[in-house]
Structure formats: C-alpha cells, structure tokens
C-alpha cells in the first residue's frame, strides 16, 4: 500500500475512534471484512462486526481511542493506539495494534487486533458494577 493511501486510512481510523458508533465502522471497513479480536468471536461481514462493536460499546462506556503511530505495509497498514473508556464506573484503558488489509477502495477487508486481554478480564472481574453490562452484551449474541 502506498504511503498516501495508508495515511488516509490511518486518518479515517483516528477520526472514527474520536466518537465511535457501530454505523460509523463503514468509514473504514468493507461490507465483507474479516475481524479478529481477542475476547470476541471472529466475524466476516460489516453487519456482524457492527453487532460485536455495539456489545463492546455497551460493556465499556465512552470508549474512544488515541492513535500513537501507524505504518504502511505491502497490503495495508499497522496502527498502534490506546483504547480508553469506563467499566463499572471506573476508567479502563489498554494498548493495541491493529493490522489492516486494505482494498483498492480504501476500505479494510481484514483487521486483526493484537493486545493483552488479561488486564481487561481482571478489571471486569474486580468491578461487580461492570457485570450487568458485560452480561447483557454477551446474552444478546
């Protein structure tokens, strides 16, 4: 992927995460997109991904992300960022790196997210106030 296209994708990704919504995923993801994330099922369509993100946003209120750096790859872009929100009435944040395969139309056809899920699990377990939202989001699946 050329540097200009990668920069455009990284810009749209950063913009999306300033005020993310499930519907807004269409600004960075194609209709047929494979999404792989720790703690979430792998999905293969934008609609399925939107459902999973809706559950995530229900579990972690006010979730946003700050992009720290990005780099072009042969077929897409790597983006390093920090996610932050509120779970069980207290702040939670974690670092992640997403690897995107980006099509000619500038939309991702694959996203694999890399992060250590254990701090998130431990935070959720230690915050009983977070349990109802977490359980509701899982039961909707």
C-alpha positions in Angstrom: 0.0 0.0 0.0 1.4 3.4 -0.8 2.1 5.9 1.9 -0.6 8.3 0.9 -3.3 5.7 0.9 -2.1 4.4 4.3 -2.1 7.9 5.7 -5.7 8.4 4.5 -6.8 5.2 6.2 -5.0 6.0 9.4 -6.6 9.4 9.5 -10.1 7.9 9.0 -9.4 5.3 11.7 -8.4 8.1 14.1 -11.4 10.1 13.2 -13.7 7.2 13.7 -12.4 6.5 17.2 -13.0 10.1 18.4 -16.7 9.3 18.6 -17.2 5.7 17.6 -20.5 4.1 16.7 -21.3 0.7 15.1 -22.7 2.5 12.0 -19.5 4.6 11.6 -17.5 1.4 11.0 -18.4 1.7 7.4 -16.0 4.6 7.0 -13.1 2.1 7.4 -14.4 -1.4 6.9 -15.7 -3.1 3.7 -19.0 -5.0 3.6 -17.1 -8.3 3.5 -14.5 -7.9 6.2 -12.8 -10.5 8.5 -12.5 -9.1 12.0 -10.3 -11.0 14.6 -10.0 -9.7 18.1 -9.1 -11.2 21.5 -12.2 -11.9 23.6 -14.7 -11.5 20.7 -15.8 -14.0 18.0 -14.2 -13.7 14.6 -16.7 -12.1 12.2 -16.8 -12.0 8.4 -19.2 -9.1 7.5 -19.6 -5.5 8.4 -23.0 -6.2 9.8 -21.7 -8.9 12.2 -18.8 -6.6 13.2 -21.2 -3.8 13.9 -23.2 -6.1 16.3 -20.0 -7.0 18.1 -18.9 -3.4 18.4 -22.4 -2.5 19.8 -21.9 -5.1 22.5 -18.4 -3.7 23.2 -19.7 -0.1 23.5 -22.4 -1.3 25.9 -19.8 -3.0 28.1 -17.3 -0.1 28.1 -19.0 3.3 28.2 -17.4 6.2 26.4 -14.9 4.0 24.6 -12.5 6.1 22.4 -9.0 5.6 21.1 -5.9 7.7 20.6 -3.7 6.8 17.7 0.1 7.0 18.5 1.6 5.9 15.2 1.0 4.0 12.1 2.9 2.4 9.2 2.2 1.2 5.7 2.6 -2.5 4.8 2.6 -4.2 1.4 -1.2 -4.7 1.6 -2.4 -2.3 4.2 -1.5 -0.5 7.4 -0.5 -1.2 11.0 -1.9 1.2 13.7 -0.8 1.5 17.3 -3.3 3.1 19.7 -4.7 3.2 23.2 -8.3 2.5 23.9 -10.0 4.2 26.9 -13.4 4.1 28.5 -15.3 3.4 31.7 -16.2 -0.1 33.0 -18.0 -0.5 36.3 -17.8 3.2 37.0 -14.0 3.4 36.8 -11.6 4.2 34.0 -10.1 1.4 31.9 -7.5 1.6 29.1 -5.3 -0.7 27.1 -2.8 -0.5 24.3 -3.4 -2.3 21.0 -2.0 -2.7 17.5 -4.4 -3.4 14.6 -3.2 -4.9 11.3 -5.4 -4.0 8.3 -5.5 -5.4 4.8 -7.0 -2.5 2.7 -8.6 -2.9 -0.7 -8.4 -0.6 -3.7 -11.5 1.3 -2.5 -9.6 2.3 0.7 -11.7 0.1 3.0 -10.3 -2.8 5.1 -11.1 -6.3 4.1 -9.4 -7.7 7.2 -8.5 -6.5 10.6 -6.5 -8.4 13.2 -6.2 -6.7 16.6 -3.3 -7.6 18.9 -3.5 -6.8 22.7 -3.1 -8.5 26.0 -6.7 -9.3 27.2 -5.8 -10.3 30.7 -5.8 -6.8 32.2 -9.3 -6.2 30.8 -10.6 -9.5 32.2 -9.1 -8.8 35.6 -10.6 -5.3 35.6 -14.0 -6.7 34.7 -13.8 -9.4 37.4 -12.8 -6.9 40.1 -15.6 -4.5 39.2 -19.0 -6.0 40.0 -20.8 -2.8 38.7 -19.4 -3.8 35.3 -21.0 -7.2 35.3 -24.6 -6.3 34.2 -23.5 -4.5 31.1 -21.0 -7.2 30.2 -23.6 -10.0 30.7 -26.3 -8.1 28.7 -23.9 -7.7 25.8 -23.0 -11.4 25.8 -26.6 -12.6 26.1 -27.6 -10.6 23.0 -25.3 -12.8 20.9 
